[in-house]
Amino acid sequence: MRLPAVPLAFVLAAALAAGGCASMAQKSVADNLGRAVTNQDDPATVRAGAPAFLLLLDGLLEGDPDNVDLLVANARLNGAYAAIFVDDRERAQRLAVKAHGYAKKAVCLKRKALCDAAERPLDEFEAALQRTSAGDVPVLYVYGTTWAGVIQQQAGWEQVAELPRVEAVLERVVVLDEGYDNGQAHVYLGALDSLVPPALGGQPEKGRAHFERAIELSQGRNLTAKVEFARRYARLVFDRPLHDRLLNEVVAAPAEAPGLTLANTIAKTQARELLASAPQHFPE
């Protein structure tokens, strides 16, 4: 079971922008670097450079351990790097747990009631989520996505049992600001609803609606949404025409889009790989 990763391009921009806790001059440099990374069309360069950002953010957090913005940036970068670029499973698990630890601390600092409800019954947790507001979206989003990342890397029954809580967090993000991060919360929800066929309790048609909404919110520029739509939904329901149409659209689309170029470049590579493996998945 693999859930979609938060596009690293967006993560790096947010992480670099967190450097604004220093001087305005540093913030300007960080913002410019962030834009340069999100518009990078060479994932290998980002793979090589990302560890430096991990160390940089850890260093900033050492000096200001209760800074919610830095915690969110650390959570995003560690989680995305683990999901996208780390091949060693043990290391990826370590980074995913570290990322979610940062996210949980941010939630506890920002919304203590939600923090306190995390270990309580699901209905109490959902009630605490209802008391969050639009200003909580960045924290909620990283809380939900890094939680999904831990489940993805560990995939034990205990972690899978936590999926309803992950879904509740991301559904709250959608209610408060569904366009956040180019509608990526919808992509996660689409994947969660498409984990298993309807006969086993899955809701792939609900998942399809989430994928379509993510594509609509980004005006088709979020190519990751189309790749996950094909991978999660079309393959699950054996809809080869939809699968191939979505992936061919990704291959033909330009990768360049403000804040999405790196993520789109990765999506285009994944689309080609999925098209190549389609004959094995869709028997004639």
C-alpha positions as CSV (number, residue, x, y, z in Angstrom):
1,M,0.0,0.0,0.0
2,R,1.5,3.3,-1.1
3,L,-0.2,6.7,-0.5
4,P,0.6,9.7,-2.6
5,A,3.5,11.8,-1.4
6,V,3.2,15.6,-0.9
7,P,5.0,17.1,-3.9
8,L,8.5,17.8,-2.6
9,A,8.6,21.0,-4.7
10,F,5.8,22.5,-2.6
11,V,7.4,21.2,0.6
12,L,10.8,22.8,-0.1
13,A,9.2,26.2,-0.9
14,A,7.4,26.1,2.5
15,A,10.5,24.9,4.3
16,L,12.6,27.7,2.8
17,A,10.0,30.3,3.5
18,A,10.1,29.3,7.1
19,G,13.5,30.9,7.2
20,G,11.6,34.2,7.4
21,C,11.7,33.8,11.2
22,A,15.1,35.5,10.7
23,S,15.7,38.8,9.0
24,M,13.7,40.1,6.0
25,A,16.8,39.9,3.9
26,Q,17.1,36.2,4.7
27,K,13.4,35.7,4.0
28,S,13.8,37.2,0.6
29,V,16.7,34.9,-0.2
30,A,14.7,31.9,1.2
31,D,11.6,32.8,-0.9
32,N,13.7,33.1,-4.1
33,L,15.4,29.8,-3.4
34,G,12.1,28.2,-2.7
35,R,10.7,29.4,-6.1
36,A,13.9,28.1,-7.8
37,V,13.4,24.6,-6.3
38,T,9.7,24.4,-7.1
39,N,10.5,25.3,-10.7
40,Q,13.4,22.8,-10.9
41,D,13.0,20.3,-13.7
42,D,15.9,18.0,-12.6
43,P,14.8,15.8,-9.7
44,A,18.3,14.4,-9.4
45,T,19.5,17.9,-8.3
46,V,16.8,18.1,-5.7
47,R,17.6,14.5,-4.5
48,A,21.2,15.6,-3.9
49,G,20.4,18.9,-2.3
50,A,17.5,18.0,0.0
51,P,19.6,16.6,2.8
52,A,21.2,20.0,3.3
53,F,17.8,21.5,3.8
54,L,17.0,18.8,6.4
55,L,20.1,19.7,8.4
56,L,19.4,23.4,8.0
57,L,15.9,23.1,9.3
58,D,17.0,20.9,12.2
59,G,19.6,23.6,13.1
60,L,17.0,26.3,13.0
61,L,14.6,24.3,15.2
62,E,17.4,23.6,17.7
63,G,17.4,27.4,18.4
64,D,13.6,27.7,18.5
65,P,12.0,24.3,19.3
66,D,8.5,25.6,19.8
67,N,8.3,27.5,16.5
68,V,5.2,26.1,14.8
69,D,6.2,27.2,11.3
70,L,9.6,25.5,11.6
71,L,8.0,22.3,12.9
72,V,5.6,22.3,10.0
73,A,8.5,22.9,7.5
74,N,10.5,20.1,9.1
75,A,7.6,17.7,9.1
76,R,6.9,18.4,5.4
77,L,10.5,18.1,4.2
78,N,11.3,15.0,6.2
79,G,8.1,13.3,5.1
80,A,8.3,14.2,1.5
81,Y,12.0,13.3,1.2
82,A,11.3,9.9,2.8
83,A,8.4,9.1,0.4
84,I,10.0,10.3,-2.8
85,F,13.7,9.9,-2.7
86,V,14.7,7.3,0.0
87,D,15.0,3.7,-1.2
88,D,16.2,2.2,2.1
89,R,13.0,1.1,3.9
90,E,14.4,1.4,7.4
91,R,15.7,4.9,6.8
92,A,12.4,5.9,5.1
93,Q,10.5,4.7,8.2
94,R,12.8,6.6,10.5
95,L,12.3,9.8,8.5
96,A,8.5,9.3,8.3
97,V,8.2,8.8,12.1
98,K,10.4,11.9,12.6
99,A,8.2,13.9,10.3
100,H,5.0,13.0,12.0
101,G,6.6,13.7,15.4
102,Y,7.3,17.3,14.3
103,A,3.7,17.5,13.0
104,K,2.2,16.2,16.2
105,K,4.2,18.7,18.2
106,A,2.9,21.5,16.0
107,V,-0.7,20.4,16.5
108,C,-0.1,20.3,20.3
109,L,1.2,23.8,20.3
110,K,-1.4,25.2,17.9
111,R,-4.5,23.2,19.0
112,K,-4.1,21.6,22.5
113,A,-7.6,20.2,22.5
114,L,-7.0,18.3,19.3
115,C,-3.7,17.1,20.7
116,D,-5.4,15.8,23.8
117,A,-8.1,14.1,21.7
118,A,-5.6,12.2,19.5
119,E,-5.7,9.1,21.7
120,R,-9.4,9.2,22.5
121,P,-12.3,7.5,20.7
122,L,-12.7,8.5,17.0
123,D,-15.9,10.5,17.7
124,E,-14.1,12.7,20.3
125,F,-11.2,13.2,17.9
126,E,-13.7,14.2,15.1
127,A,-15.4,16.6,17.5
128,A,-12.1,18.3,18.3
129,L,-11.4,18.6,14.6
130,Q,-14.7,20.5,14.1
131,R,-13.4,23.2,16.4
132,T,-10.4,24.0,14.1
133,S,-10.5,27.0,11.7
134,A,-9.0,28.1,8.4
135,G,-5.9,29.3,10.1
136,D,-5.1,25.8,11.2
137,V,-5.0,24.3,7.7
138,P,-1.2,24.2,7.3
139,V,-0.8,22.4,10.6
140,L,-3.7,20.0,9.9
141,Y,-2.5,19.2,6.4
142,V,1.0,18.2,7.5
143,Y,-0.5,16.3,10.5
144,G,-2.6,14.2,8.1
145,T,-0.1,13.7,5.4
146,T,2.8,12.7,7.6
147,W,0.5,10.4,9.5
148,A,-0.4,8.8,6.1
149,G,3.4,8.6,5.5
150,V,4.0,6.6,8.6
151,I,1.3,4.2,7.7
152,Q,2.7,3.9,4.1
153,Q,6.2,3.1,5.4
154,Q,5.1,0.7,8.2
155,A,1.8,-0.7,7.0
156,G,1.1,-2.7,10.1
157,W,-2.4,-3.5,11.3
158,E,-2.1,-1.0,14.1
159,Q,-1.2,1.7,11.7
160,V,-3.9,0.7,9.1
161,A,-6.4,1.0,11.9
162,E,-5.5,4.7,12.2
163,L,-6.6,5.4,8.6
164,P,-10.1,6.7,9.7
165,R,-8.3,9.4,11.8
166,V,-6.1,10.4,8.9
167,E,-9.1,10.6,6.6
168,A,-11.0,12.7,9.2
169,V,-8.0,15.2,9.3
170,L,-7.8,15.5,5.5
171,E,-11.6,15.9,5.2
172,R,-11.4,18.8,7.6
173,V,-8.7,20.4,5.5
174,V,-11.0,20.0,2.4
175,V,-13.8,21.7,4.3
176,L,-11.7,24.6,5.5
177,D,-9.6,25.2,2.3
178,E,-9.9,22.5,-0.4
179,G,-7.6,24.4,-2.8
180,Y,-4.7,24.3,-0.4
181,D,-1.5,22.9,-2.0
182,N,-3.3,22.7,-5.4
183,G,-6.0,20.4,-4.0
184,Q,-3.6,17.7,-2.9
185,A,-5.8,16.8,0.1
186,H,-8.3,15.6,-2.4
187,V,-5.6,13.4,-3.9
188,Y,-4.9,11.8,-0.6
189,L,-8.6,11.2,0.1
190,G,-9.0,9.7,-3.4
191,A,-6.2,7.3,-2.7
192,L,-7.7,6.3,0.7
193,D,-11.1,5.6,-0.8
194,S,-9.5,3.5,-3.6
195,L,-7.3,1.3,-1.4
196,V,-9.6,-1.7,-1.9
197,P,-12.5,-2.7,-4.2
198,P,-16.1,-2.1,-3.1
199,A,-16.6,-5.7,-2.2
200,L,-14.0,-5.2,0.6
201,G,-15.3,-1.9,1.8
202,G,-13.6,0.5,-0.6
203,Q,-15.4,3.5,-2.0
204,P,-13.6,4.0,-5.4
205,E,-16.4,6.2,-6.9
206,K,-16.0,8.6,-4.0
207,G,-12.3,8.4,-4.6
208,R,-12.9,9.3,-8.3
209,A,-14.8,12.4,-7.3
210,H,-11.9,13.5,-5.1
211,F,-9.4,13.0,-7.9
212,E,-11.5,14.9,-10.4
213,R,-12.0,17.8,-7.9
214,A,-8.2,18.0,-7.4
215,I,-7.7,18.2,-11.1
216,E,-10.4,20.9,-11.4
217,L,-9.0,23.0,-8.5
218,S,-5.5,23.1,-10.1
219,Q,-7.0,23.7,-13.6
220,G,-5.3,20.6,-14.7
221,R,-1.8,21.7,-13.8
222,N,-1.4,19.3,-10.9
223,L,-0.2,16.3,-12.9
224,T,0.3,14.2,-9.8
225,A,-3.5,14.2,-9.4
226,K,-3.9,12.6,-12.8
227,V,-1.2,10.0,-12.2
228,E,-2.8,9.0,-8.9
229,F,-6.2,8.9,-10.4
230,A,-4.9,6.4,-13.0
231,R,-2.9,4.4,-10.5
232,R,-5.4,4.2,-7.6
233,Y,-8.8,4.3,-9.3
234,A,-8.5,3.3,-12.9
235,R,-6.3,0.3,-12.1
236,L,-8.6,-0.8,-9.2
237,V,-11.7,-0.8,-11.4
238,F,-9.8,-2.1,-14.5
239,D,-10.8,0.9,-16.6
240,R,-8.0,0.8,-19.2
241,P,-9.4,3.6,-21.4
242,L,-9.5,6.1,-18.5
243,H,-6.1,4.9,-17.3
244,D,-4.4,5.4,-20.6
245,R,-6.2,8.7,-21.3
246,L,-5.1,10.2,-18.0
247,L,-1.5,9.1,-18.4
248,N,-1.2,10.2,-22.0
249,E,-2.5,13.6,-21.0
250,V,0.3,13.8,-18.4
251,V,2.9,12.7,-20.8
252,A,1.7,15.3,-23.4
253,A,1.3,18.1,-20.8
254,P,4.1,20.7,-20.1
255,A,5.8,20.1,-16.8
256,E,6.3,23.8,-16.3
257,A,3.8,25.4,-14.0
258,P,4.4,27.9,-11.2
259,G,5.2,26.0,-8.0
260,L,4.6,22.6,-9.7
261,T,7.4,22.0,-12.2
262,L,9.4,19.6,-10.0
263,A,6.3,17.6,-9.0
264,N,5.1,17.5,-12.5
265,T,8.4,16.3,-13.9
266,I,8.3,13.4,-11.4
267,A,4.6,12.7,-12.4
268,K,5.5,12.6,-16.1
269,T,8.2,9.9,-15.4
270,Q,5.7,7.9,-13.3
271,A,3.1,8.2,-16.1
272,R,5.4,6.7,-18.7
273,E,6.2,3.8,-16.3
274,L,2.5,3.1,-15.6
275,L,1.8,3.1,-19.3
276,A,4.6,0.7,-20.0
277,S,3.3,-1.7,-17.3
278,A,-0.3,-1.4,-18.4
279,P,-0.4,-4.6,-20.5
280,Q,0.6,-6.7,-17.4
281,H,-2.1,-5.1,-15.3
282,F,-5.0,-5.1,-17.8
283,P,-5.3,-8.6,-19.4
284,E,-6.8,-8.7,-22.8
